[in-house]
């Protein structure tokens, strides 16, 4: 009893400390962050050089957490593209200064979208200056993204290491044997290679065949794109890249970069080129040329599906995930909105749960039945479940270097009975029911009958996947199955095989949605993101992983003046109702 009261008092003390000390600190930080954001809305200089940092990993959508004070997260790709298009027609913006390189690099498909946006920016008589301290080990993505720059600078001690393209896999069969794990998986079909990391010591022939074909296509696509941007022969560029890495001076001599210098040298050159009085404005601070009432002919929903696909609701941890229930609801909500004329489903996912994917696929069909055309815009990857949720769309748009396909199924489990035996442990069960009650138990291997059951289930799921893909693509089962079997393809390959309809990125998808909705190419439409902006209580719920009631309690225990300040600051940084950001033929709600 004494211990009970001690624990109770300790728990109450912890809650008191949290509510009266920690929570108010978080709220104060949140208020400060929002107040800072409000200050950023101050008038921008009359002469702008837009400063973009591509050294951080890019995701399609930004974090919505108000407690990310680090500033380490990079810009969202979609936000970057929108602001580049705004800057095109903003007379204040004279040019762009880009920092690139770093170990994280830019994905090859992301590089395609960025390069196209930068090329369009240059066509408006504006300049691009790019700078890299070093780009060793970053692949070709970063270099491909900025290859259209007017000047590419590098620090004299830097290393130019844009060499090629590679896809790797770790194989752990020997490790599994050492620790007594027996991986038991069914692959439908031979190219569906995910389990082979546990069941093989090296690439199987189908696995290697698939990867070699994709790597070759990615490399050639990217090489051609860089050669076009640099006005070089592809063969000559390949020879130069094959001989890298280079010291910066050698890269300059080879014509792969344009200038040597430190970051401040490149920055001063960009400001000088922009003209007297020019100042840098970061991408985060840049708000575009106008924020005024804009007349539009209609609205298009943008549903951002990024991350692993799983059953239930999407994760609230801050990391992107695609909950089948969450995204089915979002698509249905957009379909039922009378103001929405079409839906863009932006997909960046390597797949996940078949059941959750099917739930989202059904929602896409629901939207079509409501007369709302759906365009799937494939990002860096839309494979397996990522293809599943895309395949019912009226039109599928992929980038040349998008990884897609992987129309297949993996089903099975890890049998840990050998591991238990090695460490002297044993699990015994008392159960009642059919012989498959413990079908997916990790405490024993499949019986022969259970193995047959797993094969039957996997085959049924695979045939359903192929059948629905064939229906969506207007192909026979056999025609679709011939390019399925779990094999991955690039977007360019997928176009040739009939798995996608058009090559392009986000802007191409918008054009397709406008077309399907009956709008003219020059009609101004509003892009309405789903999910939309969240209220403060929702953000608190996600940040602390608590219920709505607990979030309200936290706010109640905090200083009332701080809460009022929080809400006031929150309202200050929101786009005023009826006011939108102008992006050429679009406005972003």
Secondary structure, DSSP 8 states (H G I E B T S, - for coil): -HHHHHHHHHHHHHHHHIIIIIHHHHHHHHHHHHHHHHHHTS---SSEEEEEE-SS--BSS----TT--S--S--BHHHHHHHHHHHHT-TTEEEEEEE--TTT---HHHHHHHHHHHHHHHTTT-EEEEEES-EETSTTHHHHHHTT-SEEEE-TT-EEE-----------HHHHHHTT-EEEEEEESTT--TTHHHH-SS--HHHHHHHHHHHHHHHHHHHHHHHHHHT--HHHHHHHHHT--EEHHHHHHTTS-SEE--HHHHHHHHHHHH-TT-EEEETTT---S-EE----S-EEEEEEEESEEESSS---SSS-EEEHHHHHHHHHHHHH-TTEEEEEEEEEE--B-HHHHHHHHHHHHHHHHTT-EEEEEEEEEEETHHHHTTTTSSEEEE-TT-EEE---EEEEEEE-HHHHHHTT--------S-TTTTTT-TTS---HHHHHHHHHHHHHHHHHHHHHHHHHHT--HHHHHTT-TT-EEEHHHHHHHTS-SEE--HHHHHHHHHHHTT--TT--EEEEEES----HHHHHHHHHT--HHHHHHHHHHS-HHHHHHHHHHHHHTS--TT-EEEETTEEE-
